[in-house]
C-alpha cells in the first residue's frame, strides 16, 4: 500500500521534529517551487581574475554595439568587465585611492584614536571610498566620493579621464535624460563662483555637453551658498526635486529628482 507524501513547503526550524510532525525539519541548498523541494542552482564565476581592492560599487550597461559592460569601483581602482576579461580603466591622473573603512562624518566619536584636541569633535569626514555611476549614452561616467567626475569612452586600452570643467569635489553624481539629450547633476560639490566645497550645492552640466558647467550656459547652479546638512545621494523620479526641509523644483519639468539630506 502506498501512502502519498505531501508535505507543505518550507523548513520548520521553530519546533522539534516531533512537534513539527509532517513538516520539513531541515535542508541544505534546497528551495521550494510550486510546493515541491528543488535543488538550488549553483553559481558561475564571472571571471577568474579577482578585483583589486574592496568593491563599493557595480554598474552594468550596454553600449551601442549591444556589448555588455560592467564597471567595478573599489577603494583603489576603477575596473571594467567586458567579454569575460577584466580591464583596469583607473584614471591615470586626478584620482586618489581612498579608505577601505570609515567612521562617519565630522563630530564626536569619529576619526583615529588620539587625533585632535582633547574633548573636541573631529573636523574631518571619515568615509570609505564609494562610487556613483551613470551612463552618458554608451559611455561610462564614474565619480569617486569627494573627487571629480570621470568619463570612459568604451576603449578597453584607455583609462577614464576627468571631465573638463566639472566640479573638483562631488559627493554624488547622477545623469538625467532631458529634451532628447543627457544632463549630469553633481550633488554636494564646489560652488561655481567661490570654488569652495558646499555639501548642499547642486550643479548641473549643459544638455548634451558634459564639459559645460557655467551658470549662463548650463542654466543655473542650485543652492549655491546655502549652508545646512549634507546631501548624500539622489535618485531620479517622475516628480520635481524634493528635500526633507524644503521644496524646490527643477527646470526639467516632469523629469525630476529626489535628493536626500542628512
N, C-alpha and C positions, 0 to 999 in steps of 0.2 A: 504494500500500500504506500503510495507516495503522498506526502503532505507538502503543499506549496509553501515556500519560504518567502514571505512578502513583508520584509522589514521596512519601516518608514525611513526615509533618507535622513542623513545627518548623524554625527557622532554624539553620543550622550556620555559626557565625562563628569556630569554632576552627581551621578548615582553610582553605586556599586553595580557590578554585573548582575548580581542577584536582584537588587531593587529595580534596575533598569531592564527587566526581563522583556525580551522581544525588541530590543534596540541594539544598534551598533555601539559597541563599547570603546573601540579604539581602531586606529588605522594609520597608515603611512603612505604618503604620495597617492592619496585617493581623493577624488572629487565625486559629487553626486550630480547626475544629469538625468532629467526625466524620471526621477525617483530611483535610479539604479546607480550603484557604485561603479566608478570607472577609474582607470589609471590616469594620473596627471601626466601630461606630456612633458618631455624634458626640455632643456634649454640648449640652444645652439650658440656657440661663440661667434660674435660679430667679427672679431679679428683676433689674431694670435699675439699682436704686439700690445702690451699694456699702455695705458695713458701715463704721461709724465705729470706727477703732482696729484693733488686731491681735486677731483672734479666737482665744480659748483654750478655748472650749467650745461644743458644739452639742447641743441636746436636743429631739427631736421627740416629740410626744404628741398624742392625740386627745381632745377634750372630749366631754361628754355628747351634744352635737348632731352628733357624728361629723365635726367640723371639725378639719382638721389644723393644728396649731400647731408652729412651730419656733423655739426660743429660741437666741439667739446671745449669748455673753458675751465681750466684748472687754476690753482693758485699761482702757477708759474708759466703756463703755456696756453696757447690757442691752437688746438689741433683739429684736423678735419679727416673724416672717414669718407672715402669715395671708392666704389668698385672693389671693396674688400681690402683696401690698403689704407694706412694711416699716414697723414702728412702733417708736417709742422708748419703752420702758417702764422706763428707768433710774430708780431710786428718787430722789425729789426731796430726800430727807434721809437721813442715816445711811450713805451710800455715798461712798467716796473712790476716785477713779481711781488705778490702780496703775502699776507699771513695765511696760515692754514686754519688757525682757530682765532676766536675773538672773545672779548669780554663785554662788548656792548659799546654804547655811546659814552660821551663825556659825563662825568659825575662821580659820585661816591661808589666805591666797590669795583671800579674798573681799572684796568692798567696793571702793570707789573708791580709786584710787592716791593716796597721801599722806594718807589719812584715818586717824586713830587714832595711838596711840603707836608709836614705832619698835620693831619686833620683837615687838609684841603682836598677838594674834589679834583679829579683829573680833568684837564682841559682838552684832551685829545680823544677822538673816537678810536676804538679798538675793534674793528670788524674784520672778519676773514674776507679774502678777495672773492667777490661774486661777479657774475657777468649778466648783462642784459643783451639779448639777441633780437634781430629782426631781419626780414628780407626786404631789400630795396630792389624790386623787380626780381631778377635772378641772382643778384649779388647779395653777399652777406654783410650786415652791419653788426659790429660787436663792440660793446663798451664795458670795460672792467670798472668796477665801482670806484668813484672818485678820480677817474682818469678820463681821457678824451674818447671820442668815438672813432673806431677804425672800420675800414671797408676792405673787403676781399673780393676780387673780380674774377673768380672762377678759374684761375690758373694754378694748378697744384704746385707748380715750381715757384710761385710768387708768394711773398709774405703779405699780410694785411698791412695797410698803410693808414695813417691818420687822415681824417677828412679835413681839408683845408677850411680854416675859419670857424670850425666847430668849437664849442666851449672847451677849455682845457681840463675842467673837472666836472664830471657828470655823475650824479647818483644813480639815475635810471634813465634808460633810453627806450623810446617807442617809435614805431613808424605807422602812419595812417594813410590809407588810400583816400585821395581827395581830388575832386574835379578831374578825374581821368589821370591823375599822377600820384605821386607819393610825397609825404612830408615827414621830416624827422622832428621829434619832440625830445628835448632834454629836460628832465625833471630834477630840480636841485642842481644848479650849475652856476657858472660865473656870470655876474651881471655884465651887460654889454658895455656900459659906459665906464664903470669903475674897474671892471675886471676882477672884483672881489667875489669870492665864492659865497653864494647865498643859498642856504638849504631849501628855500622856498621860491627861488627864482625859476621860472619856467619859460624856456625859449624854444623857438622852432625855426627850421630852415625854410627856404623858399620852396614852393611846389615844383617838383621835377628837377630841382637843383639843390643837392645837399651841401654844397660848398658856399651858399649864400645865407648868411645869418644876420645881416644888418637889419635894423628895425624898419628902415624905409622899404627895402626890397622884400624882406621876409614877412612883413605885415605886423610886426609888433613883438614886444618882449613882455610877457605877463609876469606880474608880481615883482617886478624889479624894485628893489629897495624895501620890500615888505618883510619884516622880521617876525619870527614866531617859531612854531615847531618845525620838524624836518619832514620833507616829502621823501618817503622811502621808495615808493613804486607807483605804478599806474596800470590801468587796463582800458582798452578801447571798448566803448559801449555804444548803444544807439541813442544815448541822450547827450546832454552837454557835460562840460567839466563839472565835477562835484567835489566839494571839500567839506569835511565834517563841521567846521566852524564858520562856514560862509557859503555863498553861492555866486558863481560867475559862469559865463557862457563862452564857448569858443567860437571863432569865426567860421568854423567848419560846418555850421548849420546842423543837419541831422546826424552828421558823423561827429561824435563827441567822445569824451574821455571821462574816466573817473580816476581821480588821484587820491591816494590815501596819505594822511598825515599823522604822525605820532610823536 
